[in-house]
């Protein structure tokens, strides 16, 4: 009885630590994300909806595709590996330094290949006119360093999260956004749409420098750069490769969305982008602190505390609370969607008539918020288990489902059909992640009981 009481008290304080870290990280992350999500609203006011904005948002989709298949992977996959390295007494500084050099050199070769192939490929898969295609290529040339910078900042953010230094990664996007907006405002008259690309690159470079200063000041460990492949790095690369393939098809979805939206006429890509950004605001502001915190705590418990059989219980408890909050949030946002879109976008070069399709598309995105957040939680539980093969397989399935639904729904509903397709595929993916997690945990429990 006394032992059970002690365990209950420990569990209570453990929950409070996780809750405290989530609240603090959400607060700092809110500051960072608010600044970042202000950028599309200023772009809408300064540049409106045109072929030029279509070109930039299409290029930004390509950049986010390549950054998205690598940056979130290293930021999340590195957390359980750092926890494992610390448990074994490994050299974390050398481990992180090797990943830095390998990722930088690999991405450089990849970007060179993309720049060589992009013009002939886009002429086949999009319906942009020749002038817009030329603008796309020039914007891609300016924006390409952003991919490497985003991956490097994600490596540093992941390591800081593994050491439970959540505030610095969460607030760092604010510094990027401030410089980004400043550069766009200063350069927009001289460089036009190209000022946006310059602003994004400059802002991410500042963020990287600030995170390096945080590492130096906190003296967490000393980074040691080397290209030698240690066993830990090989294991990391193998695990991350499956997750990378999965993220490639996940991040291909927005890129496919924009390519297919280009079939619907001028301005359609911009409408899709503005509504998508508005959809992502509540997700990022409210849950930005949750995802890195639960991954860090679940990884520490699973590897360092060896609490392997309680993972599903923790996931269920967290998911129930989060899904309830999401349902309430979706209802509120749907009710106030009209004034919200007007407040966010109707100013400068974007008139009230242009806001109507943005609102319609946003409303079809909204129900997907619930399944997006739930699925993100379940996926992080699989990351704790290093179950990246399953993540890859389910993401590939999701990709082909999404393309099929896009093609069917956009013919009847236009841009809004692409948003509805996204909502449906988010829901299917979340359910598959959860059912497979339950099966994996039950299998682990059976093996543990059999070994006893």
C-alpha positions as a printed Julia matrix, in Angstrom:
452×3 Matrix{Float64}:
   0.0     0.0     0.0
   2.78    2.4     0.92
   4.65    1.56   -2.31
   1.51    2.23   -4.39
   1.1     5.58   -2.62
   4.69    6.59   -3.41
   4.24    5.6    -7.08
   1.02    7.64   -7.27
   2.72   10.71   -5.83
   5.63   10.36   -8.22
   3.25   10.0   -11.16
   1.33   13.1   -10.02
   4.49   15.23   -9.95
   5.65   13.75  -13.24
   2.38   14.86  -14.83
   2.79   18.31  -13.35
   6.26   18.61  -14.84
   4.92   17.7   -18.27
   2.0    20.1   -17.87
   4.29   22.89  -16.65
   6.7    22.39  -19.55
   3.78   22.34  -22.01
   2.32   25.59  -20.68
   5.67   27.39  -20.63
   6.65   26.14  -24.08
   3.22   27.05  -25.47
   3.64   30.56  -24.1
   7.05   31.05  -25.67
   5.97   29.22  -28.8
   2.94   31.47  -29.07
   5.22   34.49  -29.18
   7.33   32.89  -31.91
   4.4    31.62  -33.95
   2.33   34.81  -33.71
   5.19   36.73  -35.27
   5.64   34.08  -37.96
   1.97   33.91  -38.86
   1.75   37.66  -39.27
   3.92   37.39  -42.4
   1.2    36.09  -44.8
  -1.17   38.83  -43.65
   1.4    41.52  -44.45
   2.17   39.83  -47.77
  -1.55   39.9   -48.59
  -1.73   43.63  -47.78
   1.48   44.56  -49.62
   1.17   42.27  -52.67
  -2.49   41.13  -52.9
  -3.43   38.21  -55.19
  -1.62   38.0   -58.53
   0.53   35.78  -60.75
   3.54   37.08  -58.79
   2.15   35.9   -55.45
   1.17   32.6   -57.09
   4.81   32.21  -58.19
   6.2    32.93  -54.71
   3.75   30.7   -52.84
   4.44   27.89  -55.29
   8.2    28.28  -54.76
   7.69   28.51  -51.01
   5.75   25.26  -51.25
   8.77   23.63  -52.93
  11.08   25.01  -50.23
   8.76   23.78  -47.48
   8.55   20.41  -49.2
  12.32   19.86  -49.09
  12.72   21.47  -45.67
   9.66   19.58  -44.42
  10.95   16.15  -45.34
  14.22   16.77  -43.47
  13.76   19.47  -40.81
  10.87   17.96  -38.78
  12.52   14.54  -39.11
  15.83   15.54  -37.56
  14.1    17.7   -34.95
  11.9    14.83  -33.76
  13.94   11.69  -34.49
  17.03   13.15  -32.8
  15.23   13.44  -29.42
  15.01    9.71  -28.55
  18.52    9.2   -29.96
  19.95   11.91  -27.69
  18.07   10.35  -24.75
  19.56    6.97  -25.67
  23.06    8.48  -26.06
  22.84   10.11  -22.64
  21.67    6.84  -21.07
  24.68    5.03  -22.57
  27.13    7.85  -21.75
  27.89    8.61  -25.41
  29.48   11.76  -26.85
  26.4    13.8   -27.77
  28.48   16.71  -29.12
  30.26   14.51  -31.66
  26.99   12.8   -32.59
  25.25   16.12  -33.31
  28.29   17.55  -35.12
  28.39   14.61  -37.54
  24.7    15.04  -38.33
  25.31   18.75  -39.0
  28.02   18.13  -41.59
  26.3    15.18  -43.27
  22.98   17.02  -43.61
  24.6    20.18  -44.98
  26.66   18.45  -47.65
  23.83   16.13  -48.7
  21.31   18.95  -49.01
  23.72   21.05  -51.06
  23.98   18.36  -53.74
  20.21   17.84  -53.66
  19.47   21.55  -54.19
  21.87   21.78  -57.13
  20.04   18.89  -58.8
  16.65   20.51  -58.13
  17.73   23.83  -59.66
  18.9    22.01  -62.79
  15.63   20.08  -63.22
  12.99   22.52  -61.99
  12.23   24.46  -65.17
  11.55   21.5   -67.5
   9.59   19.65  -64.8
   7.34   22.58  -63.91
   6.57   23.25  -67.56
   5.01   19.76  -67.62
   3.09   19.65  -64.3
   1.8    23.25  -64.02
  -0.1    25.64  -66.26
   1.86   28.8   -65.46
   2.63   31.12  -68.39
   6.31   31.52  -69.48
   6.79   34.78  -67.55
   5.48   33.24  -64.32
   7.7    30.18  -64.83
  10.73   32.44  -65.19
   9.76   34.2   -61.94
   9.38   30.81  -60.23
  12.92   29.79  -61.23
  14.46   33.08  -60.06
  12.63   32.9   -56.74
  13.77   29.3   -56.31
  17.37   30.32  -56.88
  17.16   33.01  -54.18
  15.22   30.85  -51.69
  17.14   27.56  -51.97
  19.62   28.27  -49.08
  16.56   28.37  -46.81
  16.34   24.56  -46.94
  19.79   24.04  -45.39
  19.21   26.77  -42.81
  15.86   25.28  -41.75
  17.39   21.82  -41.3
  20.3    23.16  -39.25
  18.02   25.17  -36.97
  15.84   22.08  -36.55
  18.83   20.0   -35.44
  19.65   22.56  -32.75
  15.98   22.82  -31.7
  15.66   19.04  -31.41
  18.76   18.75  -29.23
  17.61   21.6   -26.98
  14.21   19.89  -26.63
  15.95   16.63  -25.72
  17.68   18.5   -22.89
  14.28   20.03  -21.95
  15.37   23.56  -22.9
  12.04   24.12  -24.61
  11.79   27.92  -24.44
  14.62   28.78  -26.85
  13.45   26.65  -29.81
   9.87   27.81  -29.24
  10.56   31.55  -29.22
  13.27   31.58  -31.91
  10.81   31.95  -34.86
   9.93   35.4   -33.52
  13.45   36.7   -34.26
  13.24   35.23  -37.76
   9.84   36.83  -38.41
  10.88   40.3   -37.23
  13.88   40.45  -39.57
  11.84   38.81  -42.33
   9.12   41.48  -42.23
  11.69   44.26  -41.9
  13.57   43.13  -45.0
  10.37   42.67  -47.02
   9.14   46.15  -46.1
  12.45   47.82  -46.89
  13.03   45.97  -50.18
   9.51   45.53  -51.58
   9.52   48.71  -53.68
  12.9    47.95  -55.2
  12.74   44.17  -55.65
   8.98   43.5   -55.71
   8.02   39.86  -55.07
  11.7    38.88  -54.74
  11.89   40.83  -51.47
   9.81   38.09  -49.8
  12.39   35.42  -50.67
  15.26   37.61  -49.45
  13.39   38.25  -46.2
  12.81   34.56  -45.46
  16.46   33.64  -46.04
  17.75   36.53  -43.92
  15.34   35.76  -41.07
  16.29   32.06  -40.88
  20.0    32.92  -40.9
  19.45   35.17  -37.88
  17.56   32.39  -36.1
  20.43   29.94  -36.68
  22.98   32.38  -35.25
  20.85   32.99  -32.16
  20.48   29.24  -31.47
  24.24   28.77  -31.77
  24.71   31.56  -29.2
  22.25   29.77  -26.88
  24.29   26.56  -27.13
  27.49   28.41  -26.37
  25.99   30.26  -23.42
  24.24   27.24  -21.87
  27.32   25.03  -22.32
  25.17   21.92  -22.78
  27.98   20.17  -24.62
  30.73   21.02  -27.04
  29.9    20.5   -30.72
  32.6    18.5   -32.5
  32.3    18.34  -36.28
  33.33   15.17  -38.1
  32.21   13.21  -41.17
  33.1     9.84  -39.62
  30.11    7.52  -39.41
  29.86    6.15  -35.88
  27.41    3.3   -35.11
  25.03    5.76  -33.43
  25.0     8.02  -36.5
  24.43    5.05  -38.83
  21.48    3.93  -36.68
  20.13    7.49  -36.69
  20.43    7.79  -40.48
  18.72    4.45  -41.01
  15.83    5.34  -38.7
  15.55    8.87  -40.08
  15.59    7.64  -43.69
  12.25    5.86  -43.28
  10.76    8.9   -41.57
  12.2    11.1   -44.34
  10.49    9.05  -47.02
   7.25    9.29  -45.07
   7.6    13.05  -44.66
   8.43   13.37  -48.36
   4.98   12.18  -49.31
   3.35   14.17  -46.48
   4.99   17.41  -47.61
   4.32   16.53  -51.22
   0.61   16.93  -50.45
   0.7    20.77  -50.16
   2.94   20.91  -53.22
   0.51   18.74  -55.19
  -2.34   20.91  -53.88
  -0.71   24.04  -55.3
   0.14   22.39  -58.6
  -3.47   21.2   -58.98
  -4.79   24.6   -57.83
  -2.86   26.18  -60.7
  -5.25   24.3   -63.03
  -8.14   26.39  -61.64
  -6.93   29.77  -62.92
  -4.97   32.8   -61.69
  -5.12   33.53  -57.97
  -6.2    30.01  -56.98
  -2.79   29.11  -55.52
  -2.82   32.28  -53.41
  -6.37   31.6   -52.14
  -5.34   28.09  -51.11
  -2.2    29.37  -49.36
  -3.96   32.16  -47.43
  -6.7    29.83  -46.15
  -4.15   27.15  -45.23
  -2.08   29.66  -43.24
  -5.18   30.79  -41.39
  -5.97   27.14  -40.61
  -2.47   26.53  -39.23
  -2.53   29.56  -36.89
  -4.59   27.9   -34.09
  -2.69   24.62  -34.45
   0.67   26.3   -34.07
  -0.3    28.77  -31.36
  -2.08   26.34  -29.06
  -0.2    23.09  -29.64
   3.31   24.36  -30.48
   4.35   23.65  -26.9
   2.71   20.23  -26.69
   4.42   18.25  -29.46
   8.09   18.76  -28.5
   7.33   18.4   -24.78
   5.46   15.09  -25.03
   8.11   13.67  -27.38
  10.88   14.62  -24.96
   9.1    13.35  -21.84
   7.81   10.16  -23.47
  11.31    9.43  -24.81
  12.94   10.03  -21.43
  10.4     7.81  -19.68
  10.68    5.06  -22.29
  14.48    4.89  -22.49
  15.94    6.46  -19.32
  13.2     5.52  -16.82
  12.36    2.34  -18.8
   8.59    2.89  -18.34
   7.82    1.01  -21.55
   4.37   -0.42  -20.86
   2.74    2.87  -19.76
   3.24    4.69  -23.09
  -0.22    3.89  -24.49
  -1.9     5.06  -21.28
  -0.04    8.38  -21.49
  -0.95    8.8   -25.16
  -4.64    8.1   -24.49
  -4.8    10.52  -21.6
  -3.15   13.3   -23.58
  -5.19   12.64  -26.74
  -8.54   12.79  -24.92
  -7.76   16.2   -23.46
  -6.4    17.54  -26.75
  -9.3    16.28  -28.91
 -11.82   17.87  -26.55
 -10.02   21.21  -26.77
  -9.82   20.92  -30.58
 -13.57   20.3   -30.94
 -14.31   23.43  -28.95
 -11.78   25.42  -30.94
 -13.2    24.29  -34.31
 -16.7    25.36  -33.27
 -15.53   28.81  -32.18
 -13.42   29.39  -35.31
 -16.24   28.29  -37.61
 -18.68   30.68  -35.89
 -16.3    33.65  -36.19
 -14.8    32.67  -39.57
 -16.26   35.65  -41.44
 -14.9    38.4   -39.17
 -11.64   36.45  -38.78
 -10.96   36.35  -42.53
 -11.94   40.02  -42.87
  -9.61   41.02  -40.03
  -6.72   38.92  -41.32
  -6.76   39.72  -45.02
  -9.05   42.55  -46.13
  -6.71   45.5   -46.39
  -4.36   47.03  -48.91
  -4.53   45.24  -52.26
  -6.91   42.47  -51.12
 -10.58   43.54  -51.38
 -13.67   42.05  -49.59
 -14.75   40.07  -52.68
 -11.43   38.2   -52.7
 -11.98   37.2   -49.06
 -15.11   35.13  -49.85
 -13.3    32.13  -51.44
 -10.64   32.32  -48.72
 -13.33   31.92  -46.04
 -15.06   29.07  -47.87
 -11.8    27.16  -48.27
 -10.89   27.83  -44.61
 -14.21   26.33  -43.43
 -13.48   23.08  -45.28
 -10.0    22.95  -43.71
 -11.3    23.48  -40.16
 -12.63   20.0   -39.21
  -9.23   18.59  -40.15
  -7.71   20.46  -37.21
  -8.96   17.76  -34.82
  -7.51   14.84  -36.76
  -4.31   16.74  -37.61
  -3.47   17.34  -33.95
  -4.5    13.85  -32.84
  -2.53   12.23  -35.65
   0.53   14.32  -34.78
   0.39   13.02  -31.21
   0.07    9.4   -32.3
   2.92    9.79  -34.77
   5.21   11.08  -32.0
   4.43    7.98  -29.97
   5.64    5.92  -32.94
   8.77    8.08  -33.06
   9.49    7.2   -29.43
   9.33    3.56  -30.51
  11.58    4.4   -33.52
   8.81    2.88  -35.62
   9.57    4.99  -38.69
   8.94    2.18  -41.19
   5.24    2.23  -40.3
   5.16    6.03  -40.52
   6.59    5.83  -44.03
   4.05    3.24  -45.19
   1.03    5.09  -43.83
   2.21    8.41  -45.28
   2.58    6.84  -48.74
  -0.96    5.48  -48.48
  -2.18    8.92  -47.4
  -0.45   10.57  -50.38
  -2.23    8.54  -53.04
  -5.57    8.86  -51.26
  -5.11   12.64  -51.15
  -4.34   12.94  -54.88
  -7.41   10.88  -55.78
  -9.7    12.92  -53.55
  -8.22   16.18  -54.87
  -8.97   15.21  -58.45
 -12.57   14.24  -57.65
 -13.52   17.06  -55.27
 -11.85   20.02  -57.02
 -13.88   19.31  -60.16
 -17.08   19.96  -58.2
 -15.94   22.41  -55.51
 -12.88   24.21  -56.93
 -10.21   25.24  -54.39
 -12.51   24.29  -51.48
 -12.48   20.69  -52.73
  -8.71   20.54  -52.15
  -9.27   21.69  -48.55
 -11.95   19.04  -47.98
  -9.63   16.39  -49.4
  -6.97   17.44  -46.88
  -9.45   17.12  -43.99
 -10.5    13.61  -45.03
  -6.92   12.34  -45.42
  -5.9    13.83  -42.04
  -8.71   11.82  -40.42
  -7.83    8.54  -42.12
  -4.14    8.9   -41.22
  -4.87    9.69  -37.55
  -7.05    6.59  -37.18
  -4.44    4.34  -38.79
  -1.68    5.73  -36.57
  -3.71    5.07  -33.44
  -4.8     1.52  -34.26
  -1.24    0.53  -35.21
   0.09    2.08  -31.97
  -2.35    0.0   -29.92
  -1.24   -3.14  -31.74
   2.46   -2.34  -31.23
   2.08   -1.67  -27.5
   0.06   -4.85  -26.99
   2.76   -6.83  -28.8
   5.44   -5.28  -26.56
   3.39   -6.14  -23.46
   3.0    -9.75  -24.59
   6.74  -10.08  -25.17
   7.53   -8.57  -21.75
   5.13  -10.98  -20.03
   6.5   -13.95  -21.98
  10.08  -13.09  -21.0
   9.11  -13.04  -17.34
